[in-house]
Amino acid sequence: MLQGPYSSLDRDRLLIRLPFKSFAVGTVLLPVTGFIACIFISLFYHYEDATYTHCKVSNYLPSISSAISRVPERYIWRGCIGLHSAPRYLVAFAYFNFYRSRFANRLLELILSGLVLICSLAENSGLVMLTYVSSTETYSVHKYGFITFIGSSLLHMLITCWLWYIIKRHYVNPEEVTSYRWKLRLFLFNISCCAIAVYFFRRHNTYCEAGIYTWFAFFEYLVVFSNMAFHMTAFWDFGSKEVTVATPPEDKRY
């Protein structure tokens, strides 16, 4: 029998199969690597500009906005976030389907699952916005992107912890219990770092004390790292799953 350039076997074959653990690690490593690279490049090559503050007092660490606003840091960060954002959207919908299957008969948890999806999409979109519009280009857009990212991130973590508390009460899977405990620890750590960062930021703007902005930048870094670690807990949630790309089966055969 004659076959075209794509036989039925070609059309239906599996194209990519990747363990979710590798997928999760790779997704989180992109922003981690980009962030660390931007900080070090800013400190070694743009120290004076990156650590400058309007108070003109001693400062030893660049804020995140400052560290990602210059060249080549800007392009490194944009590249890493651009590659990392698509898998994050995919994981957001994966979690939504997971919660729907777990809470099929619980209306409140189903509503919260939808809210978690909205928060996750808003968080990722806010991150993309603050990444691709730097503070030195259009400050107002960058600021709103940052506010969207932080606000939706905290709400996402809070609701996620509640949903996993419910899961922990009704299921005894050890990995799910471990996932819940780390989610709760990282959420509490993240919100504490946010509060401390806000304190140092307001204190710097009010009193212009030397070194205070450095503490703000340090706790801002911890906010980002704990956020990344929180999303890394998907390592336990979908550890036995695989990410696959395949051509769909076709009903008609020739």
Solvent accessible surface area in square Angstrom, and as a share of the most:
residue,aa,sasa,rsa
1,M,187,0.84
2,L,175,0.87
3,Q,114,0.50
4,G,50,0.48
5,P,126,0.79
6,Y,148,0.56
7,S,19,0.12
8,S,38,0.24
9,L,149,0.74
10,D,49,0.25
11,R,51,0.19
12,D,49,0.25
13,R,115,0.42
14,L,76,0.38
15,L,83,0.41
16,I,98,0.50
17,R,148,0.54
18,L,69,0.34
19,P,67,0.42
20,F,11,0.05
21,K,74,0.31
22,S,58,0.37
23,F,26,0.11
24,A,7,0.05
25,V,51,0.29
26,G,36,0.34
27,T,12,0.07
28,V,23,0.13
29,L,93,0.46
30,L,52,0.26
31,P,4,0.03
32,V,31,0.18
33,T,82,0.48
34,G,1,0.01
35,F,3,0.01
36,I,73,0.37
37,A,32,0.25
38,C,0,0.00
39,I,15,0.08
40,F,109,0.46
41,I,36,0.18
42,S,0,0.00
43,L,46,0.23
44,F,150,0.62
45,Y,166,0.63
46,H,48,0.21
47,Y,78,0.30
48,E,134,0.60
49,D,89,0.46
50,A,3,0.03
51,T,10,0.06
52,Y,132,0.50
53,T,9,0.05
54,H,123,0.55
55,C,22,0.13
56,K,154,0.65
57,V,43,0.25
58,S,55,0.36
59,N,9,0.05
60,Y,124,0.47
61,L,38,0.19
62,P,0,0.00
63,S,9,0.06
64,I,14,0.07
65,S,29,0.18
66,S,22,0.14
67,A,0,0.00
68,I,3,0.01
69,S,2,0.01
70,R,59,0.21
71,V,80,0.46
72,P,61,0.38
73,E,0,0.00
74,R,46,0.17
75,Y,124,0.47
76,I,56,0.28
77,W,8,0.03
78,R,40,0.14
79,G,37,0.35
80,C,21,0.13
81,I,0,0.00
82,G,30,0.29
83,L,120,0.60
84,H,7,0.03
85,S,14,0.09
86,A,67,0.52
87,P,26,0.16
88,R,21,0.07
89,Y,71,0.27
90,L,94,0.47
91,V,22,0.13
92,A,7,0.06
93,F,97,0.40
94,A,33,0.26
95,Y,29,0.11
96,F,47,0.20
97,N,79,0.40
98,F,32,0.13
99,Y,2,0.01
100,R,123,0.45
101,S,83,0.53
102,R,63,0.23
103,F,4,0.02
104,A,64,0.50
105,N,151,0.77
106,R,87,0.32
107,L,133,0.66
108,L,106,0.53
109,E,8,0.04
110,L,55,0.27
111,I,103,0.52
112,L,31,0.15
113,S,0,0.00
114,G,20,0.20
115,L,66,0.33
116,V,6,0.03
117,L,23,0.11
118,I,110,0.56
119,C,6,0.04
120,S,9,0.06
121,L,49,0.24
122,A,32,0.24
123,E,0,0.00
124,N,1,0.01
125,S,48,0.31
126,G,1,0.01
127,L,16,0.08
128,V,43,0.25
129,M,77,0.34
130,L,9,0.04
131,T,2,0.01
132,Y,93,0.35
133,V,38,0.22
134,S,1,0.01
135,S,26,0.17
136,T,91,0.53
137,E,88,0.39
138,T,61,0.36
139,Y,137,0.52
140,S,54,0.35
141,V,56,0.32
142,H,5,0.02
143,K,78,0.33
144,Y,128,0.49
145,G,0,0.00
146,F,73,0.30
147,I,97,0.49
148,T,55,0.32
149,F,14,0.06
150,I,35,0.18
151,G,40,0.38
152,S,14,0.09
153,S,4,0.03
154,L,41,0.20
155,L,76,0.38
156,H,14,0.06
157,M,1,0.00
158,L,94,0.47
159,I,12,0.06
160,T,4,0.02
161,C,8,0.05
162,W,109,0.38
163,L,0,0.00
164,W,1,0.00
165,Y,72,0.28
166,I,6,0.03
167,I,0,0.00
168,K,62,0.26
169,R,136,0.50
170,H,100,0.45
171,Y,86,0.33
172,V,141,0.81
173,N,67,0.35
174,P,101,0.64
175,E,75,0.34
176,E,13,0.06
177,V,31,0.18
178,T,48,0.28
179,S,0,0.00
180,Y,24,0.09
181,R,133,0.49
182,W,105,0.37
183,K,2,0.01
184,L,63,0.31
185,R,126,0.46
186,L,25,0.13
187,F,19,0.08
188,L,94,0.47
189,F,94,0.39
190,N,2,0.01
191,I,73,0.37
192,S,55,0.35
193,C,3,0.02
194,C,17,0.10
195,A,64,0.50
196,I,65,0.33
197,A,7,0.06
198,V,86,0.49
199,Y,114,0.43
200,F,29,0.12
201,F,83,0.34
202,R,165,0.60
203,R,77,0.28
204,H,2,0.01
205,N,65,0.33
206,T,93,0.54
207,Y,149,0.56
208,C,49,0.29
209,E,59,0.26
210,A,68,0.53
211,G,15,0.14
212,I,17,0.08
213,Y,35,0.13
214,T,21,0.12
215,W,130,0.46
216,F,24,0.10
217,A,0,0.00
218,F,83,0.35
219,F,33,0.14
220,E,14,0.06
221,Y,21,0.08
222,L,43,0.21
223,V,10,0.06
224,V,20,0.11
225,F,71,0.30
226,S,4,0.03
227,N,8,0.04
228,M,18,0.08
229,A,37,0.29
230,F,3,0.01
231,H,34,0.15
232,M,48,0.21
233,T,3,0.02
234,A,3,0.02
235,F,59,0.25
236,W,73,0.26
237,D,17,0.09
238,F,15,0.06
239,G,15,0.15
240,S,105,0.68
241,K,115,0.49
242,E,91,0.41
243,V,30,0.17
244,T,69,0.40
245,V,70,0.40
246,A,53,0.41
247,T,40,0.23
248,P,100,0.63
249,P,108,0.68
250,E,73,0.33
251,D,147,0.76
252,K,142,0.60
253,R,124,0.45
254,Y,191,0.73
